[in-house]
Structure formats: C-alpha cells, structure tokens
C-alpha cells in the first residue's frame, strides 16, 4: 500500500486487525516507509511500549492531518507509565522519527491500501 502526505509518496503497511494494531512497532528496529492503522472514527491514544526507535505519529481524519507528534522517543524501560500520544482520527500513521518535518495540521493525506 502507499500513502501521499506532504507531497511525498510513501510505501507502508496497512493494519486493520486489533492485535496487529496493538503490536504496532513493538520490538522492531526499523520501518520501511510507514505503518497505517485503520481505526474507528474518534479520539485515540497511542503509547510506545517496547518500541525501539523514535517515531513521528500522525492522526488523520477524513483525509486530513489533525495532530502530529514528532520525534517521539522510545520509552525509558524503567518508567512505569510511558507517555501517551493522543489525537482525533480514523487513521493513525507512524513513521520513523524525523520523516515528517514539513507535514502540517490540515495537510491532505491519501491512503491507498
């Protein structure tokens, strides 16, 4: 699958299964392109349990960026409650940290599963 965001065409993985969505980037050391999560429309909270690399987390609703969390660091393994990254959307897209420096709230996103 591919997405377009910020004028770029980026390959990705499209996840719809709740177990795959929950697993997300756990234990992975790299991401080729992006990981797109199909969500129900609403407010969502993501945390980076067992994530090994920094991420850019982008929330999308009706094909538009609603929230961006840039360069979210992997959590400290000694911290009981890792940070949560929230937003409103029907899709959430994760990129390796630093991938989305020019993406802005309101930008159009094309998702082509």
Secondary structure, DSSP 8 states (H G I E B T S, - for coil): -EEEETTEEEEEEEE-SHHHHHHTTBT-S--SSEEEEEEEEEEEEEE-TTB-S-EEEEEEETTEEEEEEEEE----TT-SS--EEEEEEEEEEEEETTTTTT--TT-BEEEE-
